[in-house]
């Protein structure tokens, strides 16, 4: 009997700090989490302070020698750089080290390939990978010689090692498939609009607890795991508030610093769920020491998506943890609340806050409906918040908050 095990991938992390205010330490810590999520083991790290990233080799020659010694000492099988490498930088580093060299973008794409389960998710991941790797075909042939592991999941090496024309054709095919899915998504979105059901998009930094919150509020059954990008495919669930008001909660892909633009483009149709929502629910990991920068990254990513005019509710999650930040930050939030999606702490307060926002977006309707018009009151019950309903001789008196379009339909 032979005990056959997959060879462990051991990586040294490399980063470059270009200013005193650079958050390189936190960024490398996060990169270690990414590598761990992708299935690798971090055995060392190397940081260089430079005015600029070396255009040819990412780090300087002296650091390359230092890196080579660290690789030998730790028996590392690869190197992960904290920034997106140019094809030349990747190739030059691999030649200098005679070892597999990948970057942060490759690791993130690999995790996405690992976690994509729906057809749309798989297409988006493959599209992002092909766009990224199309300029790295020569490097990939060298990479196949240096071994597999992180960075080789997804489309597969055979597909990637075809010529540029075939990759271009494949990208065009995937874009057409994605366009069809986008049309279906737009149809669903249009139907939601006609149904006048408000949409709340849950956004946040990766691993902030978005899926846990969705499960807590709706019992959605989405995977919860203490890993970066544990869930990838968006989930939408119906939620009925205490007043009877219905709304849709939509989970979105987690944000992260240095989020590859290839992913932003490939996942644009998914991320646009936030763009077309009525309210944005920003979930924050209040126990993370880097909470300020994570919040900034979320706002920055929303800005890249053209989302700047939405009402934002910020939920400072993970209050059950002893190291959670107890002070609510102002930032760009219109409303704030402290919660724990895991323990259920303050869920009622969060739901009341959502209802308050929806009410503020509605118009007050006070009208007597004749008994022949009683059917219109069903619209109020379904899409608004009924405060008072009195049966009088002349008809049914209703006081309620309703969306503006419903108000126009039934107030005449």
N, C-alpha and C positions, 0 to 999 in steps of 0.2 A: 504493500500500500504506500502510495506517495501522497504527501500533503502538498497540494498544488494551491498556491496563493498568487493573487495579482501583485506584481511588483509595486512597492510603495513609491509614489512620486514625492521626492524631497526637493523643496525649492528654497532658494535664497531670494529675498525681496530686496529690490534696489530702488531708491528714490533720490530725487534731486531737489534741494531747497534753494530757491532763487532769491529769497528775501528773508529778512529777520522775522517778518510776520507770517511766513509760510506755515501752513498747518501740516507740515510733512509727517510729524509723528502720528497725529490722528489719522492721516490718510494712509500711512503704512499699516497702522493697526487695523483699519477697515479692509485694506488689501489682504491682510492675513485672514480675516473672516471670510473674504471672498474665496481665497484659495482653499480654505477649510471646507466651505460649502461645495466647491467644485470637486472635492475629494483628494486634494493634495495635502502635504504636510510641510509646514514652514520650519526650516532648521536654522535659519539665520537671516539677518537683515543688514543692509549697508546703505548709508545715507551720505551724499556728498553735497557740500555747500558750494555753489557756483553762481556766478552772475547770470549765466544762461545755460540751458541744456546744451551739451555738446552736439553740434549738428550732424556729426558722422557716427558717433558711438554712444550717445546719450550721456555717458560719464567720461571723465578724462582718462588718459592712459595710465596714470599712477593708480587710480581707483580700479582700473581693469585688472592690474596686477594684484591688488589687494583682494579683489573679488575672486580671482582665480585661486588664491591661497585659501580663502574662506570656503570655496566650493570643494576643494580637495580635503580640507579639514573636516567638513561636515558630510562628506560623501553625497553631495547634492546631485540631483539628476536634471535640474533645470533652474532657470532664472526668470523671475517675474518683475518687470519694470512697472513703476507706479503711474506712468504716463503712456499715452498712445505713441508707439514708435513709428517712425517712417520706415518704409521698406528697406532703405539703405542702412538705417541704424540697426534694425533687427538683423540684417544679413551680416553687417560688420561685426556686431557683438558675437553672433554665432561662430563666425570664422575665428575670432580672437579667443573665444572660450572653448570652442569645439563642444558645444553643449546647446540644448534647446533653450531658446530665449523667446518668451512671450510677454505680452503687456496686459495692463489692466482691462483694456477693451476685450481682448481675447478671452480672459477669464470670465467676464460678465456675459459675453455671448455664449460661452460654454455652459454657464449655469442656466441661461435661458433655454438653450437646446435641451438640457437635462430635464427642465421642469415644464416645458410646453406639452400640453396634452390635447388641446383641441386642434382642429384643422387650421383655424385662423392663427392660433399661436405658433404652430409649426411653420406655417408659411411665412409669418412675420420674422421668425428667428432665422429661417434659411435665407430670406431676402437680405436681412441685415448682415449675416455672415458672408454671403456672396459679394455684397457691395464692398465690405471691408477687405475681403481676401482677394478680390479680383486684381488688386495692384501688387499682390504678394505671391504670385504663382511660383516664381523662382525660389523664393524663400520656403514655400510649402514643400517643394520637391526635396529641398535640403532637410526640412523638418521631418519628412517621412523617413529619412535616413537616420535622423537622430532619435527617433522613437515616437510613440503615440502619446496617449494621456490627455491632459487638459489642453483644449484648443483643437482637438481632432474630432469632437462629437458633432452631431448635427448632419449637415449635408453629406459628409463622408469624403475621404481623401480622393477616391477615384473621380468623383464628380468635380472636386475642386482642382484636380490636376489636368483637366481638359484645357483646351486653348481658350483664349479670351473670347472668341466668337461664340463658343458654346455657352460660356458663362453669361455672356450678354443676352443670348437667346433665353436662357433659363431665368434670368432676372426679369425679362419682358413677360415671360409666361407667368411667373409668380405675381407680378404686378397686376396682370389681367385677372388672376384668380382673386387677388386681394381687393381689386376694384369691384368685383361681383359681390364679395362679402360686405364691402363698404356700402353698396347699394341696398343690400338687405338690412344692414344696420341703420341706414338712413330711413328706410321704410318703417322699421320698428320705432325709430325716434319720432318720426312724423305721426305714427299712430298714437304714441304716448302723448304727443302735443295735442292731438285732437281729443284725446280722452281727458285732457286737463289734469293729469296726475303729476304732481310736482316730483322732480328728480333731485336727489341728494347724492352728489359724487363724493366718495370717500377717497381722499388723497393723503399722501404722507411719505416720509422717508422709509426706505425699505426696513422691515422688521420693527416698525413702530407699533404694530398691533392692529392693523386695519382688518385683517381676516378674522381675528379674535372678536373684534367689535361687531362685525357683520354677523358672525355666528351668535354672539350674545343677544343681539337685537332681534334676529330673524330665525335663528336655528338653521342657517344656510348649509351647515356641514362642510364648509371650506377647510382645506388642510391648514392646520396651525402648527408651526414649527419654529424653533428659535434659531432660524437660519436666514441669511439674506436671500431675498427673492424666493421664499418658500412657495409662494403662489404666484402664478404668472398670468393665467387666463382670467379675464374679468368676469365677475358674477353680479347679477342683478336680482334683487329679491323685493317682494312687496312687504310693506309694513303699514299697519293700521294703528294710528295714534289713539289715545284714550277718548278723544272727542269724536272719533269715527273718521277723521281725516285720513285718506290713503296717500301713501307716497312710495316712491321707488328708491331703494338704496343700491348704489352701484359701486363696487370695489374697483380700484384701478391698479395698474402696475406701480410698484414702489419706485420712488425716485432715489437717486444716489449722486454724490459728487462726481464730477467728470463723467456724467452719463454720456455714452458714445452717441454722436449725432446720427450714426447709422440706425441706432435703436429708436431715437426720436422720430426719424422719418418712417421707419418700418411700422412702428406702433402708433403712428399719428391717429389713425381711425379709432383705435382703442382709447388712446389718451384724450381724444376729443369728447369722450363721454363727460369729462369735466367741463369742457367748453360749452356744451349744450345743456348743462344742468342748471337748476334753479338756485341751489345752494351748494357751496363747497364745505365739506366737513374735513378739516385738516387734523389728522391724528398725529400727535407728537409723543415721542418716547421721552417722558420727563425724567427718566432715570439715567439717560445717557449723558455723560459729562460734556459731550460735544453738541448739546441740544441747540444752542444758538446757531451754529453753523449749519446744522441739519435743517432747521427752519428756514434759514436763508436760501439753502439749496432748493427747497420746495418752491419758495416764492420765485426764485430765478427760473426754475423749470416751467412753472405756470406762465411766466412772462414769455418764455421761448415759444410756448404754445398759443400765445396771443390771448391769454386769460387774465384780465385785469379789472373787470367790472362786476365781479361776482361777490355776493355776500359770503363771508367766510366765518364759519364757526370753528374755533380752535379747541380741540379736546386734548388736554394734557393727560395722556394715558400713563398706565403703569404706576399709579399712585400707591399701589399695594407694596411696592418695593421700598425698602428702608432708605435707599439713596436717591429716591425720587425728588426732583426739584418741586418744592411746595409753593413757590412764588409764581403767580401767573404773569406771563410776559405780554406786553401790549402788542408790539410789532404791527402787523397789518390786519390783525383780527378785528372783526366787528363785534364778536361775542366770544367769551371764553368760559371753559368749564373744566374742572378737575375730575377725572374718572379713572376707573380700573375696569377694563373690558374683561379681564380674567376673573375678578371677584364679583363683578356686577355693581361695584360702588358708583353711586351717582348716575345710574342709567336713567332714572326717572327725571333727574334734573336736566340731563342732556335732551331727552325727548320733549320736555317742556320748553326748552330753549329752541328746538327745531320748530315746535308748534307756534311759539311766539314770533319767530321770523316769518313763518308762513302767514300768520295773521296780519303782521305788519305790511306784507306784500299784497294783502287782500283789501277789498272795499266793504264797507258796512252797508248791508242791505236791510231796509225796513219797509215792508210792503204787505198789503192785504191781497192775497190771491183768491179769486173766486173759486168756488168748489169745482167748476169746470176746468180751472187751471191747476188743480191739485198735483198733476203729474210733474209740473215744473219744480215742485218742492223736492222731488227725488234728486234733481240735479244739485240742489243745495246740500242735501244730506250726503251725497256722494263726493262732491268736489269742494265743499266749504265746511265751515264750522257753525253748526246750528246753536244759537244761544237761547232763542225763545220761539215757541210755536203755540199759538192760541187759536182755538176754534170759536169764531164769532158768528153772529147772525149773517153778516154780509160776506163772510169768507174766512180764510185762514190767515191770521197775522203771523208773519215770520220776521225775526231779527237774526241775522247771520252775517258772518264774514265769508265772502266768496271771491274767487279769482276775478280779475277785471273782465275777462272775456265772457265768463258766465254771467257776471253782473249785467253786461250789455245785452245778453240774450234774454234774460228773464225780468229785467227791471222795466221794460217798455210795456 
